Amino acid sequence: MQRTDRRPARHRARAKWTATNRRWNLPRGKRVYFWQRLNPSQLFVLSFVGLILMGTWGLMGLPGLYQGQPLGWLDALFTATSAACVTGLTVVDTGTYFTAWGQVYLLILIQLGGLGMMTLTSMIIATLGGRLSLRTEAATVGYNQIGPYVGARRLVLDVLRFTVVIELSGALLLYLLWSRDMGHARAAWHGLFHSVSAFCNAGFSTFNTSMIEYRHSPATTTTIMLLIVLGGLGFLTLEELYVSRARRTRATQVRRPISIHTQLVLYMTFLLSLLGGLAFLAFEWNGTLQTLAWQDKLHNALFMSITARTAGFSVIDYGQASDSTNFITILLMMIGGAPGSTAGGMKTTTFALLGLLAWARIRGRSSTTFASRSIPDETIQRAVGLFVIVTGTVMLGVLLMTCTQPVSQKLQPFLSAAFEVASAFNTVGLSMGVTPELTTSGRWLAIVLMFLGRVGPLALASAFIVRRGRVVAFRYAYEDVIVG
């Protein structure tokens, strides 16, 4: 159904977005501003650049953020990038180095970075009753990412509802769990901070040992895990599940099957969490989890599996973990969470499509299928392209880190460098303890990787979809290449 534009004709002529040219066509003689020349992907990237610069300026210029000496400009840029890109890598201890106001400032950066500046802007417009432009919709939720029965305005308002309800619920649960030991005020603040950080998959903690001191508390780790999973499912998945449940309560509504996207997200989230937990349980049963009771080993291994894919909270010292554990952690960090979520990585659906593609080729089938549906070849090609880009970027980052960063002698240089690069690019935040020891070149590399990891996969996916619509007047002759 064609969308009806109810704006006056003069407003439609003033700013008309053309899908074919991907630019603004304005009347002749009309002044064109810089932001009007940007496509949605560029707006998305520049919104994070602005947030990082704003965060760095605040960390450098606002008073009362530090317990002692303020951060230098490079460390301030590193911290602001880590918070805005919801990574969690820190060069200082968040709980002791920052004051309460400093922690509030970091929490604001985490929340803005988790939701995204374009999403936040769309929320404000929709809440005030305004109408989202086509370009704003594209920059907020991406091309062709909304189901046929979910509008962009409805989606951004539900994103706000999901965020408020989930984060406040998590904060309340953590407050109830911690109030007896901390007192009401401290428990309320720490509960809110960790709830927002967990839902945004940021990994920042006001405790100097992250979640290690709570690994004997299944209630605390389970609450954090639920927040991480809900944040990593993605707003599109949450929206579809919410709409699907709402329709079941209405007898007059036709029931729609859950989309392949949501099915893949749910299946992969469950499968990766379970298999990762079993692997960590086997590798660390007599290692870093040796002193725990068997039931504590179970929920801590599951916590390690869930947090490794993007969250960054830790219940063990990864510097003391086995090589097998750290290798599995790197693989989970590379996969990440779901598209449209606060998580990083190549995304669970990308990994699932690669597996389905391999399974189809093994069975000799030309098409990739799942749940009695065929996946479009363009989608498979984008998944393969994203996998190559993510893997190549991490490999290049590891090379540069090993060349420029003298890692601590107590750790394995290559493994710790690979761990740090994978954590930075996939916006996870786990570390083997070498982040504060990074040199100037190492910190610059981590900053670039965190930024690319937060905006790169989404921006590249949008760019691939844009190029798909280009009409080529000719094609070259085919010539085959031997593979395998």
N, C-alpha and C positions, 0 to 999 in steps of 0.2 A: 504494500500500500504506500502510495506516495505521500511524503510528509507535507503537511499544509503549513505554509509560513504566514502567520497572521500579522506580521509587522507591516507598517505602512510602506507604500511603494518607494518612498524616498529613502527609507532606511535599508531596504533590500538593495537598492541601486548603489548605496554608499559603500556597502561592504558585502560583496557577493563572492562566496567561496566556490571555486570551480574544481570539481573532482578530477577533471582531465589534466588541467595545467598545474594543480597544486599550488596556486598562488591567488592573491587577491586582485580582482579586476575592479578598479575604481574609475569613476568618471574622469574624463580628460581634464587636466588642470587641477585635480584634487591632490592635496598633499598626502604622500604615502609615508607613514611612520615606519621605523625599523621593525617593530614587533608585528606589523601587518605583513611584512615580507616573509615571516617565518612560517614553516609548516608545523604541524602538530608535534612531530618528533623533536624538532629544534626547540619548540616551546617547553617540552618536557625536560630536555637536557638543561636548558638555561634556567629553569625554575630551581633545579638542584644546585647549579652554580651560584645563583643568588642566595639560596639558603645557606650554603657553606660559607660564602663571604660574609653574610650577616652574622652567622655564628662565630666566625673568627673575629670579627670586629667586636662583638659583645664580650668574648673571652679576653680580648686585649684591653678594652676600654671601660667596661662596666666595673664599678667598685663593689667590694664586698663579696666576691665570688670565691676567694681563696683563703685558706687558713694561714698561709705564709706568703712567700714570693709568688707573683703571678707567673703564668706560663709564658715562655718565649713565643715569638710569632710563629715559628715552625711547629712547635708543640701545640699551640692554639689551633693552627690550621689542621693538624693531624687529628686533634680531639673533635673539632667541629665537623670534619669530614666523616669521622667514625660515627658520630652521633646522627648526623643528617642522613648518612647512608645506612643507618641501623646496623652497623657492623659489630661494635663492642670492643675493638682493640684499643687499649689505653697505654699511654706512656707513664701515667701516674695512677695512684690508687684513688678511685672515685670517692670512697667513703671517708678518707682521712684528708685528702688534699683539698677538696672543695668544701665550702660552707653549705649551709642549707639552701641559701639563695643560688649558689653555684650549681647544686644538684637540681634545683628547680629549673634553672636555665638549660641544663643538659636535657632534662626531661621534656622541655618544650621542643628542643631540636629533634629529639627522638620521635615525638609525636608528629611533628610536621614532616619529618623525613619518612616516617612509616606510612602516613596517609598520602604524602605527595602534595606539593604546593598546588598543582592544577586541580587535584581532587578537592583540596580544601577550598579553593576559590569557587569551584562548582557547587560545593556544599552551601557556601554563603549565598550564592546567587539563587540556588533552588530554595533555600530556607526563606529568603526574602520574597519569594514568589516570582522571581525573574525567569526568563526563558533562556536555556543554554543554546549557544550558537553551535553550528555543525562542527566548527573547528575546535571549540571547547570540548564538545563531546568526544571527538577523536583524540584529543590530547589527554583527556581524563581516563577514558576506559579503553581506548584502542579501537582500531578498525575491526568490524565484524566480530567483536568479542561479546556482544550482548545478544541474549536469546531473542527469538522473535516476539516474545510476549513480555519483555522487560525493557522499559524505556530508560534513557540515560538519566533523566531527572529523578525518576523513581529509584534508580540504582544509587545515585550519589546520596540521596536522603537516607536510604537504607544502610549505606556504608556508615553514615553518622550514627544511626541507631545501633547498628552492630557494635561499633567501637565503644560507644558510651556504655551500653548494657554489659558487654563482655568485660571491659576493663574495670568498671565499678564492681561487678560481681566478683571478679578475681581479687580486687583490692579488699573487699569485705571478707572474703574467705581467709586471705592471708592475715588480715587484722585479727580475726577471731583466733587464728592459730598462734599468733605471736604476742597478743596483748598481755597474756599472763606473765611472760618472761621480760618483755620490753617496756611495758606500760602502754597506756592508751595512745598517747601522742606519737611516740616513736613507732609503735606498731602500725598506726594509721599511715604515717608517711612512708615507712619502708614497704608496707603493703601496696600502696598506690604506685610507688616508683617501680617495684618489681612487676606489678601487674601490667603497667604500660610497657615496660621494657620487654616483658615476655610476649605480650600480644603483638607488639611491633617487631618481634624477633631480633631485638637489638643486642641483648646480652650484657648490658651495663648493669652493675650491681653496686649497691652501697655497702656491701660486706666485703672485707678485704680478702676473703677466701671464696668468693662467689657463693655457691650452694654447698660447699664441702661440709660445713658445720651442720647442715640439715639433711645429710644423707641417711641419718637414722630416723628421719621423720617422713614416713610414706605419705602423710596427708599434705605436707608442704610440697614435696617433689611431684606428687600427682596433680596438685593445683597448677604448678608451674608448667607441667607437661601439657595439661589441657589448654592453657592459654597459648602455649607455643603452637600446638596443633591447630587451634582455631585461627590463629594469625597466619599460619602457613597454608591453610586450605585455599585461601583467596576469597575476595569479596564476591566474585562471580559465582563461585561454588556455594558460598553461604546464601547468596541471594536466590539461587535456583532451588536449594533445599528449603528455604523459607517459603518461596512461592509454591513449591510442590506440596508442602504440608498445608498451606492455607487453602489450596484448591481441594485437598482431600476432605476438608471440613464442609465443603459446599456440594450438595448432591447434584445441583444443576450444572456444575462445571464439568467439562470434559477433562478426564485425567490425562495428563501428558507424561510420556516416559522421561525419565531423567536422561539428560544428554550424555553422549559418549565422553565429553570433556569431564563432566562431574564424576562419572563412573571411573574413569582412569585416575583422576585425582584421589578419590577415596580408596580404590584398590591399591594404588602405589603407596599412599601414605601408610596404610595398614601393613602392607607387605614389607616395605623398607624398615618400618619401626620394629616389626617382629624379627626379621632376619638380622638386622643390625644388633638388636638386643641379645639374640642368641649368640652371635659372634663375640660381642663384648663379654658376655657371661663366660664363654669358653676361654677366651684369651686372658681375662683378668680374674678368674676364679681364685687362683693362687697368687695373683699379683697385687694390684692396687686395691682390689676388693677383698683381699684375704682376711682382714680383721673383722669383716662384717658378718652378721648372721645370714643364713641362707635366704631368708625372706627379704632382707635389706639388699643382698646381692641382686635379687631379681628386679626390684624396682629401680635400683641404681643403674643396672645394665640397660634397662628400657629407657631411662632418662638420658643416658649417654647416647643412645641411638637416635632419640628424638631431637636432642639439642644439637647434635653434630650436623644436621642438615641445614641449620641456619641460625639457631638461637644464640649459642655462644656461652650459655651457663655451664659451669663445670662442677662435677662432684668428685673428681680425681685430679691429681697432678699429672698432666700429660707428659711432662718431662720425665716422669718415672714410669710411664706406661710402656708396654712392650711395642716392638716395631710393628707387629701384626695389628695391634689396636690402633696405632697412629695411622697405618696405611688404610684400614677400613674407615677411619674417621675422615681421611682425605677424600676417599671415594664418596662418602655420604655428603661431604661438603660440596663436592662437585655437582651432585644431583640437585640438592637444594629443595625448595618447596614448590608450591603450585603457581601457575601464572596468575597475575593480578593480585598477588598477595604481598605481604611485607617481607617475604623470604627472598633469598638470592639463589645462585646456582643456575645450572642450565634448565631447571624446572623438571618436575616429576613427569609431566606429560611428554616432554621431549625424550626423556630416558625411556618411557614406556613405548613411544612410537618407534624408537630405534630397536627395542627388543621385538616388537611386533613385525617390523620390517625384516629383521634377521630370521624370525620364525617363518614368515611367509616365503622367503627365499629358500630356506632349508626344505620346505615342503614343495618347492617348485611352482609357487603361485606368483603371478605378476602383480596382484593387487594386495594391499595390506588391509586386513579386516580385523574388527573387534566387535563382539556382541551383535553379530549378524549385520554389521554395517561396514562399508568400505571407506577407508580414509582417503581423502583426495591426495593425488600425487604432489600437488603444490605444498600441502601441509607436510608431507614426508620430506620433501626437499628442504623446507625451512628448518625442520628438526635436524636434519643432517648438517645443514649449514651452521646452525647454532652450536651443535656439538663440536664441529671442527674449530669454530672460532673460540669457544670457551676453552677447549683443550689446548689449542695453540697458544692462547694468551697466557694460560697458567704455565705452560712449559717455558715460554719466553720469560715470564716473570721469575721462575725458579732459576733459570740461567743467569739473569741479571742479579738476582739476590745473592747467588753463590759467588758471583764475580766481584760484587761491590761490598758485601756485608761480612765482616769477620764475626762469625757466630761464636758464642761462648764455648770454651774448650770442654766444658762438662757435658755438652750435648753433641749429638751427631750433626755436623754442619749441614750436610745435604738434606737429611730428613727434617731437621728443624726449619731450614729455609723453605722446603717444599710445603711444610705444614703452615708456615706463616703466609706464604703467597696464596695458597688455596683458601685459607681463612679470610684473607683480605679481599681477594677478587670475588669470592662467593658470599661476602658480607656475613660471615659467621661470627668471628670474634674469639674463637678458641686460639690458644697459644701454648707453646711448650715453654714459655717463660722468657722468650728472647725479645719481646716487643720493646721493653724499656732500654734494651741494649742496642737497638738499631742505630746505625750511624745516620748522618744527614742524608746521604744518598739512599740508604735503606728506607728511611721515613718518607722521602719523596716518592719512592717506588710504591710503598704501601698506600700512600694517598691517592696516587693515580689508579692503582688497582681497585681500591675501594670505590672510587668514583665510577670507573668503567663497569665494575660489577653491579652497581646499583642502577645505572641508566643504560648500559651497553646492550644487554640482551633484549630489552623492551624496544629500544630505539632501533636496533638492527632488525628486529622482527617487523616493525612498522615499515622500515625502509624496504624490506623484501616484498611486503604486500603491496606497497606503492608501485614498485617496479613491475609487479605482476601485471598491472593494467596497461602497460605500455604496448602499443601495437607496432610490430616490426614488419616492414614491407617485404622483407625477404628472409631467407634462412640459408645457411651454408650447407653444402653437401655432407651427408653422413659418412663417417669412417670410424670403424670400431677399434677398440683398444682392449688388449688382453688384461684381464683382472683375475687375481688369485693364482 
